[in-house]
Amino acid sequence: MKQPPRWKFAVMVWIAIYPTITLVSLLIGDYIKNLPLPLKTLIMTGILVPLMVFVLLPFLGKILGNWLKK
């Protein structure tokens, strides 16, 4: 299968990650705001990476598949 242009893949990742980071920050930001930065980052990435890899990118890949392949 042909890989999409890198810029299109980057746009798809941005479409997934920007609103997800915003939503996760809104939902848990108050609970983790007083934690040390490395721990906050660990918690955020522990939520975001699996969500991106197993849910959002496959979902967006199906929705944007035709655009990615052009």
MISEPA-699151 format. One record per atom (N, C-alpha, C): residue in one letter; atom name; z, y, x; residue number from 1. Coordinates in steps of 0.1 Angstrom, whole numbers, plus 5000, padded with zeros to 4 digits. Each point is the difference from the previous one (the first is absolute). Example, Ala and Ser with C-alpha at 12.3 -4.5 7.8 and 13.67 -1.06 7.14 Angstrom:
<gutis>
<res->A&atom->N&up->5078&north->4943&east->5132&n->1>
<res->A&atom->CA&up->5000&north->5012&east->4991&n->1>
<res->A&atom->C&up->5000&north->5012&east->5009&n->1>
<res->S&atom->N&up->4993&north->5011&east->4996&n->2>
<res->S&atom->CA&up->5000&north->5011&east->5009&n->2>
<res->S&atom->C&up->5008&north->5011&east->4992&n->2>
</gutis>
This chain:
<gutis>
<res->M&atom->N&up->5000&north->4988&east->5008&n->1>
<res->M&atom->CA&up->5000&north->5012&east->4992&n->1>
<res->M&atom->C&up->5000&north->5013&east->5009&n->1>
<res->K&atom->N&up->4992&north->5009&east->4997&n->2>
<res->K&atom->CA&up->4998&north->5012&east->5007&n->2>
<res->K&atom->C&up->5013&north->5009&east->4998&n->2>
<res->Q&atom->N&up->5005&north->5005&east->5011&n->3>
<res->Q&atom->CA&up->5011&north->5009&east->5000&n->3>
<res->Q&atom->C&up->4996&north->5014&east->4995&n->3>
<res->P&atom->N&up->5008&north->5007&east->4992&n->4>
<res->P&atom->CA&up->4997&north->5013&east->4995&n->4>
<res->P&atom->C&up->5001&north->5010&east->5012&n->4>
<res->P&atom->N&up->4993&north->5011&east->4999&n->5>
<res->P&atom->CA&up->5002&north->5011&east->5010&n->5>
<res->P&atom->C&up->5015&north->5003&east->5001&n->5>
<res->R&atom->N&up->5004&north->5003&east->5012&n->6>
<res->R&atom->CA&up->5014&north->5003&east->5003&n->6>
<res->R&atom->C&up->5005&north->5011&east->4991&n->6>
<res->W&atom->N&up->4992&north->5011&east->4999&n->7>
<res->W&atom->CA&up->5005&north->5011&east->4992&n->7>
<res->W&atom->C&up->5002&north->4997&east->4986&n->7>
<res->K&atom->N&up->4992&north->4991&east->4994&n->8>
<res->K&atom->CA&up->5002&north->4996&east->4986&n->8>
<res->K&atom->C&up->5013&north->4992&east->4999&n->8>
<res->F&atom->N&up->5003&north->4991&east->5009&n->9>
<res->F&atom->CA&up->5012&north->4992&east->5000&n->9>
<res->F&atom->C&up->5012&north->5010&east->5002&n->9>
<res->A&atom->N&up->4999&north->5010&east->5008&n->10>
<res->A&atom->CA&up->5011&north->5009&east->5002&n->10>
<res->A&atom->C&up->5002&north->5008&east->4987&n->10>
<res->V&atom->N&up->4990&north->5004&east->4993&n->11>
<res->V&atom->CA&up->5002&north->5007&east->4987&n->11>
<res->V&atom->C&up->5007&north->4991&east->4990&n->11>
<res->M&atom->N&up->4996&north->4987&east->5000&n->12>
<res->M&atom->CA&up->5006&north->4990&east->4991&n->12>
<res->M&atom->C&up->5015&north->4999&east->5003&n->12>
<res->V&atom->N&up->5003&north->4999&east->5013&n->13>
<res->V&atom->CA&up->5015&north->4999&east->5004&n->13>
<res->V&atom->C&up->5007&north->5012&east->4996&n->13>
<res->W&atom->N&up->4994&north->5012&east->5002&n->14>
<res->W&atom->CA&up->5007&north->5013&east->4996&n->14>
<res->W&atom->C&up->5002&north->5000&east->4985&n->14>
<res->I&atom->N&up->4990&north->4996&east->4992&n->15>
<res->I&atom->CA&up->5002&north->5000&east->4986&n->15>
<res->I&atom->C&up->5011&north->4991&east->4996&n->15>
<res->A&atom->N&up->5003&north->4989&east->5007&n->16>
<res->A&atom->CA&up->5011&north->4991&east->4997&n->16>
<res->A&atom->C&up->5013&north->5005&east->5005&n->16>
<res->I&atom->N&up->5000&north->5005&east->5013&n->17>
<res->I&atom->CA&up->5013&north->5003&east->5006&n->17>
<res->I&atom->C&up->5006&north->5014&east->4996&n->17>
<res->Y&atom->N&up->4992&north->5010&east->4998&n->18>
<res->Y&atom->CA&up->5006&north->5013&east->4997&n->18>
<res->Y&atom->C&up->5008&north->5000&east->4987&n->18>
<res->P&atom->N&up->4995&north->4995&east->4989&n->19>
<res->P&atom->CA&up->5008&north->5000&east->4988&n->19>
<res->P&atom->C&up->5011&north->4990&east->5001&n->19>
<res->T&atom->N&up->4998&north->4989&east->5007&n->20>
<res->T&atom->CA&up->5011&north->4990&east->5001&n->20>
<res->T&atom->C&up->5012&north->5005&east->5008&n->20>
<res->I&atom->N&up->4997&north->5007&east->5011&n->21>
<res->I&atom->CA&up->5011&north->5006&east->5008&n->21>
<res->I&atom->C&up->5007&north->5010&east->4992&n->21>
<res->T&atom->N&up->4992&north->5008&east->4992&n->22>
<res->T&atom->CA&up->5006&north->5011&east->4992&n->22>
<res->T&atom->C&up->5010&north->4993&east->4989&n->22>
<res->L&atom->N&up->4995&north->4990&east->4994&n->23>
<res->L&atom->CA&up->5007&north->4993&east->4989&n->23>
<res->L&atom->C&up->5013&north->4994&east->5006&n->23>
<res->V&atom->N&up->4998&north->4992&east->5011&n->24>
<res->V&atom->CA&up->5012&north->4993&east->5006&n->24>
<res->V&atom->C&up->5010&north->5011&east->5005&n->24>
<res->S&atom->N&up->4996&north->5010&east->5006&n->25>
<res->S&atom->CA&up->5009&north->5011&east->5004&n->25>
<res->S&atom->C&up->5007&north->5006&east->4988&n->25>
<res->L&atom->N&up->4993&north->5002&east->4989&n->26>
<res->L&atom->CA&up->5007&north->5005&east->4988&n->26>
<res->L&atom->C&up->5010&north->4991&east->4995&n->26>
<res->L&atom->N&up->4997&north->4987&east->5000&n->27>
<res->L&atom->CA&up->5008&north->4990&east->4994&n->27>
<res->L&atom->C&up->5013&north->4997&east->5008&n->27>
<res->I&atom->N&up->4998&north->4999&east->5013&n->28>
<res->I&atom->CA&up->5012&north->4996&east->5009&n->28>
<res->I&atom->C&up->5004&north->5011&east->5009&n->28>
<res->G&atom->N&up->4993&north->5011&east->5000&n->29>
<res->G&atom->CA&up->5004&north->5011&east->5010&n->29>
<res->G&atom->C&up->5014&north->5004&east->5000&n->29>
<res->D&atom->N&up->5006&north->5001&east->4988&n->30>
<res->D&atom->CA&up->5014&north->5005&east->4999&n->30>
<res->D&atom->C&up->5009&north->4989&east->5005&n->30>
<res->Y&atom->N&up->4997&north->4987&east->4999&n->31>
<res->Y&atom->CA&up->5008&north->4990&east->5005&n->31>
<res->Y&atom->C&up->5000&north->4998&east->5015&n->31>
<res->I&atom->N&up->4990&north->5004&east->5006&n->32>
<res->I&atom->CA&up->4999&north->4998&east->5015&n->32>
<res->I&atom->C&up->5000&north->5013&east->5008&n->32>
<res->K&atom->N&up->5002&north->5011&east->4993&n->33>
<res->K&atom->CA&up->4999&north->5013&east->5007&n->33>
<res->K&atom->C&up->5010&north->5002&east->5011&n->33>
<res->N&atom->N&up->5012&north->4994&east->4999&n->34>
<res->N&atom->CA&up->5010&north->5001&east->5010&n->34>
<res->N&atom->C&up->5000&north->4990&east->5011&n->34>
<res->L&atom->N&up->4990&north->4991&east->5000&n->35>
<res->L&atom->CA&up->4999&north->4989&east->5010&n->35>
<res->L&atom->C&up->4993&north->5005&east->5012&n->35>
<res->P&atom->N&up->5003&north->4994&east->5011&n->36>
<res->P&atom->CA&up->4993&north->5004&east->5013&n->36>
<res->P&atom->C&up->4985&north->4998&east->4998&n->36>
<res->L&atom->N&up->4992&north->5008&east->5006&n->37>
<res->L&atom->CA&up->4985&north->5000&east->4999&n->37>
<res->L&atom->C&up->4994&north->4986&east->5002&n->37>
<res->P&atom->N&up->5004&north->4993&east->5011&n->38>
<res->P&atom->CA&up->4995&north->4987&east->5002&n->38>
<res->P&atom->C&up->5002&north->4990&east->4988&n->38>
<res->L&atom->N&up->5012&north->5001&east->4994&n->39>
<res->L&atom->CA&up->5003&north->4991&east->4989&n->39>
<res->L&atom->C&up->4992&north->5005&east->4988&n->39>
<res->K&atom->N&up->4998&north->5013&east->4997&n->40>
<res->K&atom->CA&up->4992&north->5004&east->4989&n->40>
<res->K&atom->C&up->4986&north->4995&east->5002&n->40>
<res->T&atom->N&up->4995&north->5002&east->5012&n->41>
<res->T&atom->CA&up->4986&north->4995&east->5003&n->41>
<res->T&atom->C&up->4999&north->4985&east->4998&n->41>
<res->L&atom->N&up->5010&north->4993&east->5004&n->42>
<res->L&atom->CA&up->4999&north->4985&east->4998&n->42>
<res->L&atom->C&up->5000&north->4996&east->4986&n->42>
<res->I&atom->N&up->5008&north->5007&east->4992&n->43>
<res->I&atom->CA&up->5000&north->4997&east->4985&n->43>
<res->I&atom->C&up->4987&north->5004&east->4994&n->43>
<res->M&atom->N&up->4995&north->5012&east->5003&n->44>
<res->M&atom->CA&up->4987&north->5004&east->4994&n->44>
<res->M&atom->C&up->4989&north->4991&east->5004&n->44>
<res->T&atom->N&up->4999&north->4997&east->5013&n->45>
<res->T&atom->CA&up->4989&north->4991&east->5004&n->45>
<res->T&atom->C&up->5001&north->4986&east->4995&n->45>
<res->G&atom->N&up->5013&north->4996&east->4998&n->46>
<res->G&atom->CA&up->5003&north->4986&east->4995&n->46>
<res->G&atom->C&up->4995&north->4999&east->4985&n->46>
<res->I&atom->N&up->5000&north->5011&east->4993&n->47>
<res->I&atom->CA&up->4994&north->5000&east->4986&n->47>
<res->I&atom->C&up->4985&north->5003&east->5000&n->47>
<res->L&atom->N&up->4996&north->5009&east->5008&n->48>
<res->L&atom->CA&up->4986&north->5005&east->4999&n->48>
<res->L&atom->C&up->4990&north->4990&east->5006&n->48>
<res->V&atom->N&up->5003&north->4994&east->5012&n->49>
<res->V&atom->CA&up->4990&north->4992&east->5006&n->49>
<res->V&atom->C&up->4997&north->4987&east->4992&n->49>
<res->P&atom->N&up->5010&north->4993&east->4995&n->50>
<res->P&atom->CA&up->4996&north->4988&east->4991&n->50>
<res->P&atom->C&up->4993&north->5005&east->4987&n->50>
<res->L&atom->N&up->5004&north->5011&east->4994&n->51>
<res->L&atom->CA&up->4994&north->5005&east->4988&n->51>
<res->L&atom->C&up->4985&north->5004&east->5003&n->51>
<res->M&atom->N&up->4997&north->5006&east->5012&n->52>
<res->M&atom->CA&up->4987&north->5003&east->5003&n->52>
<res->M&atom->C&up->4991&north->4988&east->5003&n->52>
<res->V&atom->N&up->5005&north->4991&east->5008&n->53>
<res->V&atom->CA&up->4993&north->4988&east->5005&n->53>
<res->V&atom->C&up->4997&north->4990&east->4988&n->53>
<res->F&atom->N&up->5010&north->4998&east->4992&n->54>
<res->F&atom->CA&up->4999&north->4989&east->4990&n->54>
<res->F&atom->C&up->4996&north->5005&east->4986&n->54>
<res->V&atom->N&up->5002&north->5013&east->4997&n->55>
<res->V&atom->CA&up->4997&north->5005&east->4987&n->55>
<res->V&atom->C&up->4989&north->5010&east->5000&n->55>
<res->L&atom->N&up->5003&north->5012&east->5006&n->56>
<res->L&atom->CA&up->4992&north->5012&east->4998&n->56>
<res->L&atom->C&up->4986&north->4999&east->5007&n->56>
<res->L&atom->N&up->5000&north->4995&east->5012&n->57>
<res->L&atom->CA&up->4986&north->5000&east->5007&n->57>
<res->L&atom->C&up->4991&north->4989&east->4993&n->57>
<res->P&atom->N&up->5005&north->4988&east->4997&n->58>
<res->P&atom->CA&up->4992&north->4991&east->4993&n->58>
<res->P&atom->C&up->4995&north->5005&east->4986&n->58>
<res->F&atom->N&up->5009&north->5007&east->4993&n->59>
<res->F&atom->CA&up->4996&north->5005&east->4987&n->59>
<res->F&atom->C&up->4990&north->5011&east->5002&n->59>
<res->L&atom->N&up->5002&north->5009&east->5009&n->60>
<res->L&atom->CA&up->4990&north->5011&east->5002&n->60>
<res->L&atom->C&up->4987&north->4995&east->5006&n->60>
<res->G&atom->N&up->5001&north->4989&east->5008&n->61>
<res->G&atom->CA&up->4988&north->4994&east->5005&n->61>
<res->G&atom->C&up->4991&north->4995&east->4989&n->61>
<res->K&atom->N&up->5006&north->4994&east->4990&n->62>
<res->K&atom->CA&up->4992&north->4995&east->4989&n->62>
<res->K&atom->C&up->4994&north->5012&east->4992&n->62>
<res->I&atom->N&up->5008&north->5010&east->4997&n->63>
<res->I&atom->CA&up->4996&north->5012&east->4993&n->63>
<res->I&atom->C&up->4989&north->5008&east->5007&n->63>
<res->L&atom->N&up->5002&north->5001&east->5013&n->64>
<res->L&atom->CA&up->4991&north->5009&east->5008&n->64>
<res->L&atom->C&up->4990&north->4991&east->5008&n->64>
<res->G&atom->N&up->4999&north->4987&east->4997&n->65>
<res->G&atom->CA&up->4991&north->4991&east->5008&n->65>
<res->G&atom->C&up->4986&north->5005&east->5001&n->65>
<res->N&atom->N&up->4994&north->5004&east->4989&n->66>
<res->N&atom->CA&up->4986&north->5004&east->5001&n->66>
<res->N&atom->C&up->4998&north->5012&east->5009&n->66>
<res->W&atom->N&up->5009&north->5010&east->4998&n->67>
<res->W&atom->CA&up->5000&north->5012&east->5008&n->67>
<res->W&atom->C&up->5002&north->4997&east->5015&n->67>
<res->L&atom->N&up->5009&north->4991&east->5003&n->68>
<res->L&atom->CA&up->5003&north->4997&east->5014&n->68>
<res->L&atom->C&up->4988&north->4993&east->5007&n->68>
<res->K&atom->N&up->4992&north->4992&east->4992&n->69>
<res->K&atom->CA&up->4989&north->4993&east->5006&n->69>
<res->K&atom->C&up->4988&north->5008&east->5002&n->69>
<res->K&atom->N&up->4999&north->5012&east->4993&n->70>
<res->K&atom->CA&up->4988&north->5008&east->5001&n->70>
<res->K&atom->C&up->4999&north->5008&east->5013&n->70>
</gutis>
